[in-house]
């Protein structure tokens, strides 16, 4: 499946994942509009996502849902 064909699907998936109130805020600080940590299956604020990125991808892998392109394989830790 090409990345372009997958984009509407992944956009819909992230829209559904953000419906629960717990997914609308950062797990650490409670800030709005969080970024997902694929490894830990949590949402992080911009500040927290920077801290997580500095830990290294072997600890946590953070990807913006609106800036990066996602493929089926990138949705799994």
N, C-alpha and C positions, 0 to 999 in steps of 0.2 A: 504494500500500500504506500503510495507516495505521501510525502509530508503535506502537500497541498490538500489532498483528499482527506487526510486525517485531521486537519486543522478545525473544521466545524465540529467534528466529534469531540476533540479535546476541549474546545471552548465550552461545549455543552456539559462535559464532565466537570470542568472547574466551576461552572455556574451552579451545578447541582451540589457540588462539595461545599460551596460557600453558603448554602441555604441554612444549615444549622448555625445557631448563634455562636457556638464555640469555634467555628471555622471562620468567623468574620473578624476575629481579633488575634493578635499575637499571643502565643501560649505563654511567653515569659513576661511581657509587659502590658498586655491588653490593648495595644495600639491597633487602630483600624487599618484596613487594606494590607494584610500581611502577605508574605511570600512563602511558598511551601518549601519545607525541607523534605526532599524525597526520601532520604534515608530514614528519618524519624517519623514521617507521616504526620507532621505538625505544620502549622502556619506561624511565621515569624515576622516581626516588624522589620523595617529597613535597618535600624540600628542593630537589632539582634541577628539579622541575616548576615550582616557584615562580620560580626563576631564569630558566627558559625562558619562563614567562608574562611576566616583566618585560621580555624582549627584544621582545615584540610579536608579534601573530599573523602579521605579514608575514614573520617569521623562522621561528617555530615555533608550532604550534597544539597545545596540550595539553588533553586532555579526560579526566576520570575515567570509567572503564568502569562504575562502580557508582553514580554520583551523577547523571550527565547522561543524558538520553534521546538515543538515537542513531537516525538515519534512514539509509536507504541512501546518500543524498548526503553525509552527514556522515562516512561511513567512508572517503571518498576525499580525498586532500590537495588 
